[in-house]
Amino acid sequence: MEHVSDQVAAPEAVAPAAADDDARDSVEAAGRFRIYLGAVAGVGKTYAMLSEGHRRKGRGTDVVVGLVECHGRQLTQDMIDGLEVVPRKEVEYRGSRLEEMDLDAVLSRRPELALVDELAHTNVPGSGRNAKRWQDVMEILAAGIDVITTVNIQHLESIADEVEHMTGAPVRERVPDWVVRKADQIELVDSSPEQLRRRMLHGNIYPKERASRALSSFFRTDNLIALRELALRFLADETDEELLEHLRRHESTVVWETCERIMVAVTTVPGTDGLLRRAARMAARLKGELDVVHVAASDATSPGDRQTVEKLRQLTADIGARWHEVQDDDPARAIASFARRNQITQIVIGSSQRSRWQQMVGGGSNVARVIKEAGALDIDVHVIALRKASRAAPVPSGSLGQNSVEHPGLVQVSTPEAES
């Protein structure tokens, strides 16, 4: 019995080591381009970047400080100790001696990792070939050197105008969104508005003589709350895209309801524009994004249908939704397939007007088939009655979302039994 016991126990003794190896293989290496994102100055982005630099150095990585701005913060200054610093380039500008990162010196040094603070910074004219620091960072990455950097949410091009409107403060230094989205990893460095204001009051962000003015202007509580929400929402959007891409790669058949994702199936049937507007209102109330899907049969469509599709496409752009056109002779199958691939949580379709005889001959209602297939994926389906057109148009066989008599604004939710 002892011999048998040894044979049984041996795999258990080996399993943890094998499991560790498998786990290490499945964990991605630290990203080549990492960004520490914050809502505002003072949340601790630079400190976090330097902390990561020390950790990477401790693991044997060749790390240099390309440029770090301490802004008089002693704790941040102390964090540089123990890291190699590439000397800055001195530039004379308008009678003053200013310092900038020496891009060519960083490239010549060729470290494995460069720490470069303040991605949105505008370089002093004459200091180098690039006007912006993010352009320097792109060159460093192109040379095969990893980069960790920092940026505040207000500097993103798509967000800067909204921040100016909210705070009344101009945002002169901006970074194209594509630069930030290029990052392999984005880390949020977060802090509550109350904590930030306390740090400001104690002189831990700006010198104390500037604190009172900052607290009554840009660092007002309402501004800090809004900027924090912008940072959180941006990161949530990025994380959602990352999750969708991961689930697509692994062909997940389970819907992950981390947020609401709404799709509406549109056709060329009169009244579909109202269905699309209704879906947009639903998406807005749910604070979810809207995907508009038009399933086109393989046979050629009429000029009138093409004109209708173009109008729906324009309406989709007007309401800020995403347009998708799918070629498939089976609309129900195409809709369910799109919903599964894109982790849709709610489907909006128009009600069917096919007669009971048409459903029996044609194999049932497309609406019922969508509900059945979506139900298997745990996706909710909203069936909306379309506005009755003043003059009924011919109804293509197998279409989704046919006209039905309704009172304006009426919502009809059907079940598979009702549409069978």
C-alpha positions in Angstrom: 0.0 0.0 0.0 2.9 2.4 0.7 4.2 2.0 -2.8 0.7 2.8 -4.3 0.5 5.8 -2.0 3.8 7.1 -3.2 2.7 6.9 -6.8 -0.5 8.8 -6.0 1.2 11.4 -3.9 3.9 12.2 -6.4 1.8 14.1 -9.0 0.5 16.2 -6.1 4.0 17.1 -5.2 4.9 18.1 -8.7 1.6 19.8 -9.5 2.3 23.2 -7.7 5.6 23.6 -9.6 4.0 22.8 -12.9 1.1 25.1 -12.1 3.5 27.9 -11.3 5.2 27.4 -14.7 1.8 27.4 -16.5 0.8 30.6 -14.6 4.1 32.3 -15.5 3.6 31.4 -19.2 0.1 32.9 -19.1 1.1 36.2 -17.5 2.1 38.8 -20.0 5.4 40.6 -19.5 5.4 44.2 -18.4 4.2 46.4 -21.3 6.6 48.1 -23.6 4.6 51.4 -23.2 3.0 52.0 -19.9 1.1 55.2 -19.0 0.3 56.3 -15.5 -3.0 58.3 -15.9 -4.4 60.7 -13.3 -7.3 63.1 -13.0 -5.1 66.0 -12.0 -1.6 67.0 -10.8 -0.7 65.7 -7.3 -2.4 62.3 -7.4 1.0 60.5 -7.4 1.7 59.6 -11.0 5.4 60.5 -11.0 5.9 58.8 -7.6 4.2 55.6 -9.0 6.4 55.7 -12.1 9.6 56.0 -10.1 8.4 53.2 -7.8 7.9 51.0 -10.8 11.4 52.0 -12.0 12.9 50.8 -8.8 11.0 47.5 -8.9 12.1 46.9 -12.4 15.7 47.7 -11.6 15.5 45.3 -8.6 14.5 42.6 -11.1 17.6 43.3 -13.2 16.2 45.7 -15.8 18.5 48.4 -17.2 16.5 51.5 -16.2 17.3 55.2 -16.7 15.4 58.4 -15.9 15.0 60.2 -19.2 13.3 63.1 -17.4 11.3 63.6 -14.2 9.7 66.8 -13.1 9.6 67.0 -9.2 7.9 70.4 -9.0 9.6 70.9 -5.6 8.1 67.8 -4.1 10.7 66.4 -1.8 9.3 62.9 -1.6 9.3 62.6 -5.4 12.9 64.0 -5.5 14.0 61.4 -3.0 12.6 58.6 -5.2 15.1 59.4 -7.9 18.0 58.4 -5.7 19.4 55.0 -6.8 18.3 55.4 -10.5 20.6 56.5 -13.3 19.6 59.9 -14.7 20.4 60.9 -18.2 21.8 64.5 -18.1 19.4 67.1 -19.4 20.1 69.4 -22.4 20.4 73.1 -21.6 18.7 75.5 -24.0 18.8 79.2 -24.1 15.4 80.7 -24.8 14.4 84.3 -24.6 17.2 85.2 -22.3 16.8 82.2 -20.0 18.6 78.9 -19.6 16.1 76.1 -19.6 16.4 72.3 -19.4 14.8 69.6 -21.6 15.2 65.9 -22.0 18.1 65.0 -24.2 16.5 62.7 -26.6 19.6 61.8 -28.5 21.4 61.0 -25.2 18.7 58.6 -24.2 18.8 56.9 -27.6 22.6 56.6 -27.5 22.5 55.2 -23.9 20.0 52.5 -25.2 18.6 51.3 -21.8 15.9 48.6 -21.6 13.5 51.1 -19.9 13.3 54.9 -19.9 11.2 56.8 -17.4 9.8 60.0 -19.1 7.5 62.3 -17.2 4.7 64.5 -18.5 3.8 63.1 -21.8 1.9 66.3 -22.9 4.8 68.6 -22.3 5.7 71.1 -25.1 9.4 71.2 -25.7 11.3 74.5 -25.6 11.8 75.7 -29.2 15.3 74.8 -30.4 15.8 72.0 -27.9 15.4 69.3 -30.4 13.7 68.0 -33.6 10.3 67.4 -31.9 7.9 70.0 -30.7 6.2 67.7 -28.2 7.4 65.2 -25.6 5.0 62.5 -26.8 6.9 62.7 -30.2 10.1 62.1 -28.3 8.5 59.1 -26.6 7.4 57.7 -29.9 11.0 57.8 -31.1 12.3 56.1 -28.0 9.7 53.3 -28.5 10.6 53.0 -32.2 14.2 52.4 -31.1 13.1 49.3 -29.1 13.3 51.0 -25.7 10.5 50.5 -23.2 8.9 53.7 -21.8 6.9 54.5 -18.7 5.3 57.9 -18.7 2.6 60.0 -17.0 -0.3 62.2 -18.2 -3.4 63.9 -16.8 -6.8 63.3 -18.3 -7.3 67.0 -19.3 -4.5 66.7 -21.8 -6.2 64.2 -24.1 -7.3 65.9 -27.3 -10.8 64.6 -27.2 -11.3 65.7 -23.6 -9.4 69.0 -23.4 -12.2 71.2 -24.8 -14.7 69.8 -22.3 -12.3 70.4 -19.4 -11.9 74.0 -20.6 -15.6 74.4 -20.6 -16.0 73.0 -17.1 -13.1 74.6 -15.4 -12.7 77.8 -17.3 -8.9 77.1 -17.5 -7.2 76.8 -20.9 -5.6 73.4 -21.8 -2.7 74.4 -24.1 -0.8 71.1 -24.0 -2.6 68.3 -25.6 -1.8 64.7 -26.6 -3.6 62.9 -29.5 -5.9 60.2 -28.2 -4.2 57.6 -30.5 -0.9 58.1 -28.6 -2.5 57.2 -25.2 -4.5 54.3 -26.8 -1.2 53.0 -28.2 -0.1 52.2 -24.6 0.2 48.5 -23.8 -0.9 49.2 -20.3 -2.7 52.2 -18.7 -2.6 52.4 -14.9 -5.0 54.8 -13.1 -3.4 56.7 -10.2 -6.5 57.8 -8.2 -7.1 60.1 -5.2 -10.3 61.5 -3.7 -11.0 65.2 -4.1 -10.9 65.7 -0.4 -7.4 64.1 -0.1 -6.1 66.2 -3.0 -7.3 69.4 -1.4 -5.7 68.4 1.9 -2.4 67.7 0.1 -2.7 71.0 -1.6 -3.3 72.8 1.7 -0.3 71.2 3.3 2.0 72.3 0.4 2.5 68.8 -1.0 1.4 69.6 -4.5 2.3 73.3 -5.1 4.2 75.6 -2.8 2.0 76.9 0.0 1.9 80.4 -1.4 0.1 79.1 -4.5 -2.2 76.7 -2.6 -5.0 79.2 -1.7 -5.3 80.4 -5.3 -5.3 76.8 -6.6 -7.9 75.6 -4.1 -10.3 78.4 -5.1 -9.8 77.9 -8.9 -8.8 74.7 -10.6 -8.7 72.6 -7.5 -12.3 73.3 -6.5 -14.1 70.2 -5.3 -16.6 70.3 -8.3 -13.7 70.4 -10.8 -11.8 67.6 -9.1 -15.0 65.4 -9.0 -15.6 66.0 -12.7 -11.9 65.3 -13.7 -11.9 62.2 -11.7 -15.1 61.0 -13.4 -13.5 61.7 -16.8 -10.4 59.7 -15.9 -12.5 56.8 -14.6 -14.8 56.8 -17.7 -11.9 56.9 -20.1 -10.2 53.9 -18.4 -13.5 52.1 -18.2 -14.0 52.5 -22.0 -10.4 51.2 -22.6 -10.9 48.3 -20.2 -14.2 47.4 -21.9 -12.5 47.3 -25.3 -9.7 45.2 -23.9 -12.2 42.8 -22.4 -14.2 42.5 -25.7 -11.0 41.7 -27.6 -10.0 39.1 -25.1 -13.4 37.4 -25.2 -13.4 37.5 -29.0 -9.9 35.8 -29.1 -11.2 33.1 -26.7 -14.6 32.8 -28.5 -16.5 33.1 -25.3 -20.1 32.0 -25.4 -21.0 33.7 -22.1 -22.2 37.3 -22.0 -20.2 39.3 -19.4 -22.5 42.1 -18.2 -19.7 44.4 -17.0 -21.7 47.2 -18.7 -24.7 47.6 -21.0 -24.1 47.0 -24.7 -27.1 47.7 -26.8 -27.7 46.8 -30.4 -30.6 47.6 -32.7 -31.4 45.7 -35.9 -32.6 47.9 -38.7 -34.2 47.2 -42.1 -35.4 49.3 -45.0 -39.0 49.0 -43.8 -40.8 52.3 -43.2 -40.7 53.4 -39.6 -37.2 51.9 -38.9 -35.8 55.4 -38.3 -38.2 55.7 -35.3 -37.0 52.4 -34.0 -33.4 53.6 -34.2 -34.2 56.8 -32.3 -36.0 54.8 -29.7 -33.0 52.5 -29.3 -30.7 55.6 -28.9 -32.9 56.9 -26.1 -32.8 53.5 -24.4 -29.0 53.4 -24.7 -28.7 57.0 -23.3 -30.8 56.1 -20.3 -28.8 53.0 -19.6 -25.5 54.9 -20.2 -24.5 52.3 -22.8 -23.1 52.4 -26.3 -25.3 51.6 -29.3 -24.4 49.4 -32.2 -26.7 49.5 -35.3 -26.8 46.4 -37.4 -28.3 46.1 -40.9 -28.4 42.6 -42.3 -28.4 42.6 -46.1 -29.3 39.6 -48.2 -26.8 38.4 -50.8 -29.0 39.4 -53.7 -28.9 43.0 -54.9 -31.1 45.6 -53.2 -33.2 48.1 -55.0 -32.1 51.7 -55.5 -34.9 52.7 -53.1 -33.5 50.3 -50.4 -30.0 51.6 -50.9 -31.2 55.2 -50.4 -33.0 54.1 -47.2 -29.9 52.4 -45.9 -27.8 55.5 -46.5 -30.3 57.6 -44.6 -30.2 55.1 -41.7 -26.4 55.2 -41.8 -26.5 59.0 -41.6 -28.9 58.9 -38.7 -26.6 56.5 -36.9 -23.8 58.9 -37.2 -26.0 61.8 -36.0 -27.0 60.0 -32.8 -23.3 58.9 -32.1 -23.9 55.2 -32.6 -21.8 52.7 -34.6 -23.0 51.3 -37.9 -22.4 47.7 -39.0 -23.5 46.1 -42.2 -23.6 42.3 -42.3 -24.2 40.1 -45.4 -26.4 37.1 -44.6 -29.5 35.5 -46.0 -30.6 34.6 -42.4 -31.3 37.8 -40.4 -32.0 36.1 -37.1 -28.8 34.0 -37.2 -26.8 37.1 -38.2 -28.2 39.2 -35.4 -27.6 36.5 -32.7 -24.1 35.9 -34.0 -23.2 39.6 -33.9 -24.6 39.9 -30.4 -22.5 36.9 -29.2 -19.3 38.2 -30.8 -19.7 41.7 -29.4 -20.9 40.8 -25.9 -24.3 42.6 -26.5 -26.5 42.6 -23.4 -29.7 44.0 -25.0 -31.1 43.6 -28.5 -33.7 46.0 -29.9 -35.8 44.9 -32.9 -39.0 45.9 -34.6 -42.1 43.7 -34.3 -43.2 41.4 -37.0 -46.4 41.7 -39.0 -46.1 38.4 -40.8 -49.4 36.6 -40.7 -49.8 33.3 -38.9 -49.9 31.6 -42.3 -46.7 33.3 -43.4 -45.0 32.2 -40.2 -46.1 28.6 -40.7 -45.0 28.4 -44.3 -41.8 30.4 -43.8 -40.6 28.5 -40.7 -41.7 31.0 -38.1 -41.2 34.6 -37.2 -37.7 36.1 -37.4 -38.5 37.9 -34.2 -39.3 34.7 -32.4 -36.1 33.1 -33.7 -34.0 36.1 -32.4 -35.7 35.9 -29.0 -35.0 32.1 -28.9 -31.3 32.4 -29.9 -30.7 35.4 -27.7 -32.4 33.7 -24.7 -29.9 30.8 -25.0 -27.2 33.5 -24.6 -29.0 35.3 -21.7 -29.4 38.4 -23.8 -32.5 40.5 -23.3 -34.6 41.4 -26.4 -36.9 44.4 -26.7 -39.5 44.2 -29.4 -40.7 47.6 -30.4 -43.9 48.3 -32.4 -43.1 50.5 -35.4 -45.1 53.6 -36.3 -47.7 52.8 -39.0 -46.8 54.4 -42.3 -49.4 56.5 -44.0 -49.0 54.3 -47.1 -47.9 50.7 -46.6 -44.9 49.6 -48.6 -44.5 46.0 -49.9 -43.2 43.8 -47.1 -40.2 41.7 -48.1 -40.4 38.1 -47.0 -38.3 37.3 -44.0 -37.8 40.9 -43.0 -37.4 42.0 -39.4 -39.1 45.0 -37.9 -42.3 45.2 -40.2 -44.9 47.9 -39.7 -47.6 47.4 -37.1 -50.4 49.7 -35.9 -49.4 51.3 -32.6 -49.9 54.4 -30.5 -46.9 56.7 -30.6 -44.4 55.7 -28.0 -45.9 52.3 -27.3 -43.4 49.6 -26.3 -44.3 46.0 -27.0 -42.3 43.3 -25.4 -42.9 39.9 -27.0 -42.0 36.4 -25.8 -41.2 33.4 -27.9 -44.7 32.0 -27.3 -46.3 35.2 -28.5 -44.2 35.2 -31.7 -44.3 31.5 -32.4 
